[in-house]
């Protein structure tokens, strides 16, 4: 395979769900691969057995699928560079380790934890940073797999590298040390395994979080020892918690991406939101289709400072995306969101109501609140009138008079949306009331819901009998 083909990867550890703070480590390399005719690979990094969580891998893959992030190689799809699960590549890491052993660049670490503690204390007493390389054993035993295998860093120098997002970065010799390559349980460390895998899988761009920057000099020293040209190393800034002060983490309530699915967020909106958090195309555009993102994405427009997580922006974007869907598409997506009261209702009627409330949905989960009163008789809640700034100024008699006038006019109407609008305008004239009062009153009397679509449309879809019946009920209950 030619070196010029872009190959990026997402390398999750199956330690839990993907939350909104870390999913860009999948999205950005995917956009980059898709925009450059490249390949996107998923690799499961499961060598830390203590942190392994059953079921996490499936959850991660489901999340990617829901977002539409597809992979060319990896679990479930295979590929020429497999296996794509690190625990199945253990023999390969041993081969890589052997290269270093043969070069005299790896050694068995014979120390007990107590001995290492003593070295650490010694360094501390001398006011020196603790570096393992200052305590190398003089005659290490032959490595038989029972002890950790450590890298022997020999070229102690300053490293400078160019990160397409963070710019030129540099770190001195204090960042270099003899790190563990293979643990005593036979598993490689992340530090070692990812370098071997990225080389074996011909990865051209490694994209991961900012927290890896301090370790990059170590990786560069290992690349050199293995005579590997490093891939392009890209670090993404953190997503910050809403207060802007700390990294968004699971402990700050960063939800799993799929939780948003259950809350009625569309994958298009989530993708758009995630991509435009800390990235823009240099214009004011905010709504991007996935195709546009693929065409426009580049690392050099990713912001260096951490982007703040703003859930309200996600809701706004979701509303925008819901509005753009055609009604049949939207109808298919809301199957699980209808209220109980819609259970026996036919598809055509449901679609008609959905069309009416489409513009008001911020999430699909708003559907019951916005549609329940179309399917079932709402509960009269007089506080909606007494708590309303305008309506609370009216006396009960005035309310009853207005409702009676509305009832009589609507009774005489032909009841299509135009006729209803005419009738409502006429009512404004004869009562001398403002729309904010009259229309709000009618809206509440027929729905007892906090929001409803345009009044004439709402009344038309409810139908004359229902509207008149509900207004009458409101009149009756006003006197109680
Ligand atoms: N397995 C690492 C993690 O989940 C991946 C880092 C990388 O992409 O190299 O954080």
Boltz pocket constraint, residues with backbone or C-beta under 6 A from the ligand:
constraints:
  - pocket:
      binder: B
      contacts: [[A, 9], [A, 10], [A, 11], [A, 12], [A, 13], [A, 45], [A, 190], [A, 194], [A, 207], [A, 208]]
      max_distance: 6.0
